Amino acid sequence: MATTKSNSFIVYCDLNDQLQLLSDEEAGIVFKTIIGYSLTGQLSLTDNKTVNVVLASMATQIDRNKRQTHPFLVGGEVGAD
């Protein structure tokens, strides 16, 4: 999903427990992939099932946050009139 135009997304500290279980390389893959997802709405899964679980969890949270009404969103888009 993640199709609402925005230059930011929320990352909750609860994610730390999951990220600490990943190697630095895996965490970097998660970070780069979730940034791409936030920008494009396309989630690129990897061959690593553990990384994919974290990505899916983050994508779900991003989608949930974007569906909520935020003070900076007008008409479902940032700065829309």
Rosetta blueprint (number, residue, H / E / L):
1 M L
2 A L
3 T L
4 T L
5 K L
6 S L
7 N L
8 S L
9 F L
10 I L
11 V L
12 Y L
13 C H
14 D H
15 L H
16 N H
17 D H
18 Q H
19 L H
20 Q H
21 L L
22 L L
23 S L
24 D H
25 E H
26 E H
27 A H
28 G H
29 I H
30 V H
31 F H
32 K H
33 T H
34 I H
35 I H
36 G H
37 Y H
38 S H
39 L H
40 T H
41 G L
42 Q L
43 L L
44 S L
45 L L
46 T L
47 D L
48 N L
49 K H
50 T H
51 V H
52 N H
53 V H
54 V H
55 L H
56 A H
57 S H
58 M H
59 A H
60 T H
61 Q H
62 I H
63 D H
64 R H
65 N H
66 K H
67 R H
68 Q L
69 T L
70 H L
71 P L
72 F L
73 L E
74 V E
75 G L
76 G L
77 E E
78 V E
79 G L
80 A L
81 D L
